[in-house]
Amino acid sequence: MNDKVILVTGGTGSFGWKFLEILLAGYRPKKLIIFSRDELKQHEMRLKYPDTEESPVRYFIGDVRDRERLHRALHGVNLVFHAAALKQVPSCEYNPFEAVKTNILGAQNLIDAAIDNGVQRVIALSTDKAVNPVNLYGATKQVAEKLFVDGNSYAGTRPTRFSVVRYGNVVGSRGSVIPLFQDQRKTGCLTITDKRMTRFWVTLDQAVRFIIRCTGQARGGEIFVPKIPSMRILDLAEAVAPGCRVRVSGIRPGEKLHEVLISPDEARNTVEFDEMFLIQPLFPWWNHDHPEGGKLVPDGFSFESHTNSSWLTQSELRKLIGEA
């Protein structure tokens, strides 16, 4: 990260804020470009992280749908972290063409612009919703994953390499269930769609630090998956709003009971390490030699929220919420 020109798409979102904080505290980037389409959010970020002459931070207004603007923004950039996406499940269902334009065509635009500008590494952020998707958001993220993995074939002998980091729900991020429960506890009643539900959880700090570590290991074509804990929705509700009543509203369209981070079909190409899994690219024209210390997972293995070996307790979640 030191002495590199780094660009973050969707940089004014939850990930961008935490990434900026960690990078400026622990590294010396030559330039750190926040690329997003919302000038108000950029203004709010600029108040805390001004783009003065002494600061490496710069702000670019732009949309990943705009290929020409991306091409201009990536000039001279070494590393790209792709966090731009439409991610609200109901919103994507109601506006499907918009979800495709941002999540799929935006990924294609970024791949083309990165190759043309000689970017060294592109790390795309993905989600458990991309595995066996049941909603449009998950389907667009699955396609985006495929584009970034297979996009390495377009780079050829050029230096650009694309990798993916796939993780679960982020504690305290905008639109997650935790802020919703925090609002609902004022009424004394929480709305839950199904009491059997389980989810993977990770903090923003953990996610950003994991992504930074993966950047140094990325060779192109991998999907990195952190080993993160699960939690039952009823335990989460009690941790956030102890003593509140629970009203079951019924599972929503496009919602799963349990989430999957690695499917059995992906297990054949998955290598396990102490703190993560690495899903290797399917095709033989990339180097499949995995780093030392890893081992292939058993055939038929899957990493699912309800069969996870690691579970968050209520006290652990309360601590994470306090840190988020």
Buried (B, 14 or more C-beta within 10 A) or exposed (E): BEEBBBBBBBBBBBBBBBBBBBBBEEBEBEBBBBBBBBEEBBEEBBEEBEBEEEEBBBBBEBBBBBBEBBBEBBEEBBBBBBBBBBBBBEBBBEBBEEBBBBBBBBBBBBBBBBBBBBBBBBBBBBBBBBBBBEBBBBBBBBBBBBBBBBBBBBBEEEEBBBBBBBBBBBBBBEEBBBBEBBEBBEEEEBBBBBEEBBBBBBBBBBBBBBBBBBBEBBBBBBBBBBBBBBBBBBBBBBBBBEEBEBEEEEBEEBBBBBBBBBBBEBBBBBBBBEEBBBBBBBEEEBEBEBEEEBEBBEEEBBBBBBEBEEBBEBEBBBBBBEEB
